[in-house]
Amino acid sequence: MKKYLCVDVGGTSIKMAVLDEDGQIYEAKKVKVPPTIEDMYQVIVDEFSSHQSLKGVALSMPGAVDSEKGVIGGSSAIDYIHGPHIKEDLEKRLNVPVEMENDANCAALAEVWKGAASDVQDCCFIVSGTGIGGAVVKDRRIHKGEHLHGGEFGYMIAQFDFDTHEMYTWSDVGSTMAVVRGVAREKGVDVSSLDGKEIFDHYHDDPIYEKYVDKYYYVLANGIYNLQYAYDPQKIVIGGGISIREDLLDEVNQRLDVIFSRFTHAKIRPVVLTCQYHNDANLLGALYHFFTVNS
């Protein structure tokens, strides 16, 4: 059974694990993000060297990842990953194939490979957390777009005031952090004093909680409705921290019911699911991307 080193680089930590060709995970570990790109390379080289006969390295990275060139544009919490030829640099050090893909795209590919979207060709994947991200999948492959921004749903304008011309993106008004900020502002407390999970768990018990959680679910349902009619995917899969909530699909579908009751000409109702691979999704998706490039 062939095995690979998979690496998921996050804002504050790096998760590494050996995966076999079926996606079975072995020996996962987590380390803090090192201070420089050379230190990051060394962390990966050291982990690779501690295992025998690995056939390649698959990376899940933040930012606008150009998988073919092996460089990352855009911005992220780790400034030093933007610019260097990471794929080329690691291949020189390891003498095995190295592939890399954007983290949200990797999460989507995990669901395409073995999860909620494994039985369809086209889907959208929404990452809902402190911001909004996502991915567009066409024929079981990521559609990146001309500027590597395919699936950046958080930039979509979700609210526009025609009188003041104030504009707000989906990330501004429809993220879980937007809920916490709204509650903090109305209660006159510091954001750091609030727990987002508690707000969602008890939103029926507090009218201010209810106001902002209800808005969150409506904005999410609105985005899902728009994606269905913009792209017409077979499924829309929700990932991110919110996806572990057992009531999520019920809440979203209740808001979709309201939308479809008002727009009776709309007949295509989205098929909405939550992801199956939460914390492991980026590792699995990075490996699946590796296979699609090296098949």
C-alpha positions in Angstrom: 0.0 0.0 0.0 1.5 3.3 -1.1 1.7 6.1 1.5 2.0 9.9 1.3 2.7 12.8 3.7 -0.2 15.2 3.8 0.3 18.6 5.3 -2.5 21.1 6.3 -1.1 24.6 6.9 -3.4 26.8 9.0 -3.1 30.2 10.4 -1.5 29.2 13.6 -0.7 25.5 13.3 0.4 22.8 10.8 -1.3 19.4 10.8 0.7 16.6 9.3 -0.2 12.9 8.8 0.7 9.9 6.7 -2.2 8.7 4.5 -2.4 5.6 2.4 -3.9 5.6 -1.1 -7.4 4.8 0.3 -7.3 7.9 2.5 -6.6 6.0 5.8 -4.9 8.4 8.2 -1.9 7.3 10.3 0.2 9.2 12.9 -1.4 12.6 12.7 0.4 15.4 14.6 0.2 19.2 14.9 2.9 21.8 15.3 3.0 25.6 15.6 3.5 27.5 12.4 7.2 28.3 12.3 8.6 31.8 11.9 10.1 31.6 8.4 9.5 29.7 5.1 12.8 27.9 5.5 11.7 26.7 9.0 8.5 25.5 7.4 10.4 23.6 4.8 12.5 22.0 7.5 9.5 20.9 9.5 8.1 19.1 6.4 11.5 17.6 5.5 12.0 16.3 9.0 8.5 14.7 9.1 9.0 13.2 5.7 12.4 11.8 6.7 11.0 10.1 9.8 8.9 7.8 7.6 10.1 5.2 5.0 9.1 4.9 1.4 6.7 7.7 1.1 5.7 8.4 -2.5 4.9 12.1 -2.4 3.8 15.1 -0.4 0.3 16.8 -0.6 -0.2 20.3 0.8 -3.3 22.2 1.8 -2.5 25.9 1.9 -4.3 29.2 2.5 -4.4 31.9 -0.1 -4.8 32.0 -3.9 -2.9 28.8 -4.7 -1.6 28.3 -8.2 -1.2 24.6 -8.2 0.6 24.3 -11.5 3.3 26.9 -10.7 3.5 26.0 -7.1 3.2 29.6 -5.8 0.6 31.3 -3.6 -0.9 34.7 -4.4 -3.4 36.8 -2.4 -2.9 37.1 1.3 -3.3 35.0 4.5 -2.3 34.9 8.1 1.2 33.6 7.1 2.8 36.4 5.0 5.9 34.4 4.0 4.1 31.7 2.0 3.1 34.3 -0.6 5.7 34.4 -3.4 8.2 31.5 -2.9 8.1 28.5 -5.3 7.0 26.1 -2.6 6.3 23.1 -4.8 9.7 23.4 -6.6 11.6 24.1 -3.3 10.2 21.1 -1.6 10.6 18.8 -4.6 14.4 19.7 -4.6 14.7 18.9 -0.9 12.6 15.6 -1.0 13.1 14.2 -4.5 9.4 13.1 -4.7 6.4 14.7 -6.3 4.9 17.6 -4.3 1.4 19.0 -5.0 -0.5 21.9 -3.4 -4.0 23.2 -3.4 -6.1 25.9 -1.6 -7.4 24.8 1.8 -11.1 25.4 1.0 -10.7 23.5 -2.3 -9.1 20.6 -0.4 -12.0 20.5 2.0 -14.4 20.3 -1.0 -12.3 17.6 -2.7 -12.5 15.4 0.4 -16.3 15.5 0.0 -16.0 14.8 -3.7 -13.7 11.8 -3.1 -15.3 10.1 -0.2 -17.9 12.3 1.3 -21.2 14.1 0.8 -20.6 14.8 -2.9 -19.0 11.5 -3.9 -22.0 10.6 -6.1 -22.2 13.8 -8.2 -20.2 15.6 -10.8 -21.0 19.2 -10.0 -21.3 20.8 -6.6 -20.6 23.9 -4.5 -18.9 23.8 -1.2 -19.4 26.6 1.4 -17.0 27.1 4.2 -18.8 29.0 7.0 -16.8 30.1 10.0 -15.2 33.4 11.0 -15.5 34.3 7.3 -17.1 32.7 4.3 -15.1 30.7 1.7 -15.9 27.9 -0.6 -15.2 26.0 -3.8 -16.9 25.3 -7.2 -16.6 21.8 -8.4 -17.2 20.9 -12.1 -16.8 17.4 -13.3 -15.3 16.4 -10.0 -12.5 19.0 -10.4 -12.1 22.4 -8.8 -13.0 25.3 -11.0 -10.6 28.0 -10.1 -11.5 30.8 -12.5 -9.2 33.2 -14.3 -7.8 34.9 -11.2 -7.9 31.8 -8.9 -10.9 33.3 -7.0 -13.5 30.7 -8.0 -15.5 29.8 -4.9 -14.6 33.0 -3.0 -18.2 33.4 -2.0 -17.4 35.6 1.0 -16.7 38.5 -1.5 -20.3 38.4 -2.8 -22.4 41.4 -1.9 -25.1 40.2 0.5 -26.6 43.5 1.6 -26.8 46.9 -0.1 -28.5 50.0 1.1 -29.7 52.1 -1.9 -30.1 55.2 0.3 -26.7 55.3 1.9 -24.9 53.1 -0.7 -23.4 51.1 2.1 -22.4 47.6 1.0 -21.7 44.5 2.9 -20.3 41.2 1.7 -21.4 37.7 2.7 -18.4 37.5 5.1 -19.4 40.9 6.6 -23.0 39.9 7.5 -23.2 36.2 7.2 -20.3 34.7 9.1 -20.4 33.3 12.6 -18.2 36.2 13.6 -20.8 38.6 12.3 -23.2 37.0 14.7 -20.9 37.5 17.6 -20.1 41.1 16.6 -23.8 42.0 16.3 -24.7 40.5 19.7 -21.7 42.3 21.3 -22.6 45.6 19.8 -26.3 45.4 20.8 -25.5 44.2 24.4 -22.7 46.8 24.8 -20.1 44.2 25.7 -16.7 43.2 24.3 -16.6 40.6 21.5 -14.1 38.6 23.5 -16.6 38.1 26.3 -18.9 36.1 24.1 -18.9 32.5 23.0 -20.3 31.9 19.5 -21.3 28.3 20.2 -23.3 29.4 23.3 -25.1 32.1 21.2 -26.2 29.5 18.6 -27.1 26.9 21.3 -29.3 29.2 23.2 -30.6 31.6 20.5 -34.3 30.9 21.3 -33.7 32.0 24.9 -32.4 35.5 24.2 -34.1 37.9 21.8 -30.8 39.5 20.8 -29.2 36.1 20.2 -32.3 35.2 18.1 -32.1 38.4 16.0 -28.5 37.8 14.8 -28.7 34.0 14.5 -31.9 34.2 12.5 -30.2 36.8 10.2 -27.2 34.4 9.9 -29.4 31.5 8.7 -31.3 33.8 6.3 -28.1 35.1 4.8 -26.8 31.5 4.4 -30.1 30.4 2.8 -30.0 33.4 0.5 -26.5 32.6 -0.6 -27.4 28.9 -1.2 -30.4 30.0 -3.3 -28.2 32.3 -5.4 -25.5 29.7 -5.9 -28.2 27.2 -7.1 -29.4 29.6 -9.7 -26.0 30.9 -10.7 -24.4 27.5 -11.2 -27.1 24.9 -10.8 -25.0 22.3 -9.0 -26.4 18.9 -8.1 -25.5 19.5 -4.4 -24.4 22.3 -2.1 -22.3 21.1 0.8 -21.7 23.2 3.9 -18.4 22.9 5.8 -16.6 25.0 8.4 -17.2 25.1 12.1 -21.0 25.5 11.8 -21.3 22.2 9.9 -21.1 20.1 13.1 -24.4 21.5 14.4 -27.2 18.9 14.2 -29.9 21.5 13.7 -28.1 23.3 10.8 -29.9 21.7 7.9 -33.3 22.1 9.5 -32.6 25.8 10.2 -31.4 26.4 6.6 -34.3 24.5 5.1 -36.8 26.5 7.1 -35.4 29.7 5.6 -35.4 28.2 2.1 -39.1 27.4 2.7 -39.7 31.1 3.2 -37.7 32.1 0.1 -39.5 29.6 -2.1 -42.9 30.6 -0.7 -42.2 34.2 -1.9 -40.6 33.4 -5.2 -43.1 30.9 -6.5 -41.6 31.0 -10.0 -38.4 29.4 -8.6 -38.8 25.6 -9.0 -35.2 24.3 -8.5 -34.7 23.7 -4.8 -31.1 23.2 -3.7 -30.0 19.9 -2.3 -28.1 21.0 0.8 -25.9 18.7 2.9 -23.3 19.0 5.6 -19.8 17.8 5.1 -18.7 14.4 6.4 -14.9 15.1 6.9 -14.5 18.0 9.3 -11.0 18.3 10.8 -9.5 15.8 8.4 -11.0 17.2 5.2 -8.0 19.3 4.2 -5.6 16.3 4.5 -7.9 14.0 2.5 -8.6 16.6 -0.2 -4.9 17.5 -0.6 -4.2 13.8 -1.3 -7.1 13.5 -3.7 -5.7 16.6 -5.6 -2.3 14.9 -5.6 -3.9 11.8 -7.3 -5.8 13.9 -9.9 -2.5 15.6 -11.0 -0.4 12.4 -10.9 -2.9 10.0 -12.3 
